[in-house]
């Protein structure tokens, strides 16, 4: 009887260790994922800049007209 009780106690202890380790690895995974996401967003050059699309389109139109005039 005593050996069976000892085995059950040891099994419960290993279950507790596995739950703690699982939770720890979950936190590490979450931190790495969040850190990577924030790192990618802040390293992107144009994520937080305002781009005046109308001005960009106008410049491209002018460049196309200049190129047409010089080539033909």
C-alpha positions as a LaTeX table, in Angstrom:
\begin{tabular}{lrrr}
\hline
Residue & $x$ (\AA) & $y$ (\AA) & $z$ (\AA) \\
\hline
Unk1 & 0.00 & 0.00 & 0.00 \\
Unk2 & 2.73 & 2.39 & 0.93 \\
Unk3 & 4.53 & 1.95 & $-2.41$ \\
Unk4 & 1.35 & 2.69 & $-4.35$ \\
Unk5 & 0.75 & 5.86 & $-2.32$ \\
Unk6 & 4.34 & 6.96 & $-2.90$ \\
Unk7 & 3.96 & 6.38 & $-6.65$ \\
Unk8 & 0.77 & 8.45 & $-6.79$ \\
Unk9 & 2.43 & 11.27 & $-4.86$ \\
Unk10 & 5.43 & 11.21 & $-7.19$ \\
Unk11 & 3.10 & 11.25 & $-10.21$ \\
Unk12 & 1.28 & 14.30 & $-8.80$ \\
Unk13 & 4.60 & 16.07 & $-8.21$ \\
Unk14 & 5.66 & 15.49 & $-11.81$ \\
Unk15 & 2.29 & 16.77 & $-13.02$ \\
Unk16 & 2.86 & 19.95 & $-11.00$ \\
Unk17 & 6.38 & 20.35 & $-12.43$ \\
Unk18 & 5.03 & 19.91 & $-15.95$ \\
Unk19 & 2.30 & 22.53 & $-15.36$ \\
Unk20 & 4.85 & 25.04 & $-14.05$ \\
Unk21 & 7.20 & 24.39 & $-16.96$ \\
Unk22 & 4.35 & 24.65 & $-19.45$ \\
Unk23 & 3.27 & 28.01 & $-18.02$ \\
Unk24 & 6.86 & 29.30 & $-18.02$ \\
Unk25 & 7.35 & 28.33 & $-21.66$ \\
Unk26 & 4.02 & 29.96 & $-22.55$ \\
Unk27 & 5.21 & 33.24 & $-21.03$ \\
Unk28 & 8.54 & 32.99 & $-22.85$ \\
Unk29 & 6.77 & 32.30 & $-26.16$ \\
Unk30 & 4.38 & 35.21 & $-25.62$ \\
Unk31 & 7.23 & 37.60 & $-24.79$ \\
Unk32 & 9.26 & 36.52 & $-27.82$ \\
Unk33 & 6.26 & 36.86 & $-30.14$ \\
Unk34 & 5.31 & 40.27 & $-28.77$ \\
Unk35 & 8.91 & 41.47 & $-28.89$ \\
Unk36 & 9.33 & 40.30 & $-32.48$ \\
Unk37 & 6.10 & 41.96 & $-33.57$ \\
Unk38 & 7.00 & 45.27 & $-31.94$ \\
Unk39 & 10.52 & 45.06 & $-33.35$ \\
Unk40 & 9.27 & 44.53 & $-36.90$ \\
Unk41 & 6.73 & 47.34 & $-36.63$ \\
Unk42 & 9.23 & 49.87 & $-35.30$ \\
Unk43 & 11.95 & 48.91 & $-37.78$ \\
Unk44 & 9.66 & 49.38 & $-40.81$ \\
Unk45 & 10.54 & 52.72 & $-42.44$ \\
Unk46 & 7.09 & 54.01 & $-43.41$ \\
Unk47 & 4.68 & 52.54 & $-40.90$ \\
Unk48 & 4.18 & 55.69 & $-38.84$ \\
Unk49 & 4.76 & 58.32 & $-41.52$ \\
Unk50 & 1.97 & 60.17 & $-43.30$ \\
Unk51 & 2.27 & 59.94 & $-47.07$ \\
Unk52 & 0.44 & 62.48 & $-49.22$ \\
Unk53 & $-0.69$ & 60.12 & $-51.97$ \\
Unk54 & $-2.08$ & 62.86 & $-54.18$ \\
Unk55 & 1.32 & 64.57 & $-54.27$ \\
Unk56 & 3.09 & 61.30 & $-55.06$ \\
Unk57 & 0.69 & 60.57 & $-57.93$ \\
Unk58 & 1.14 & 64.08 & $-59.30$ \\
Unk59 & 4.94 & 63.71 & $-59.25$ \\
Unk60 & 4.68 & 60.39 & $-61.08$ \\
Unk61 & 2.40 & 61.92 & $-63.71$ \\
Unk62 & 4.85 & 64.78 & $-64.26$ \\
Unk63 & 7.75 & 62.34 & $-64.54$ \\
Unk64 & 5.81 & 60.29 & $-67.10$ \\
Unk65 & 5.07 & 63.41 & $-69.17$ \\
Unk66 & 8.73 & 64.46 & $-69.08$ \\
Unk67 & 9.82 & 60.97 & $-70.12$ \\
Unk68 & 7.33 & 60.93 & $-73.01$ \\
Unk69 & 8.53 & 64.34 & $-74.22$ \\
Unk70 & 12.20 & 63.36 & $-74.14$ \\
Unk71 & 11.78 & 59.95 & $-75.78$ \\
Unk72 & 9.50 & 60.81 & $-78.59$ \\
\hline
\end{tabular}
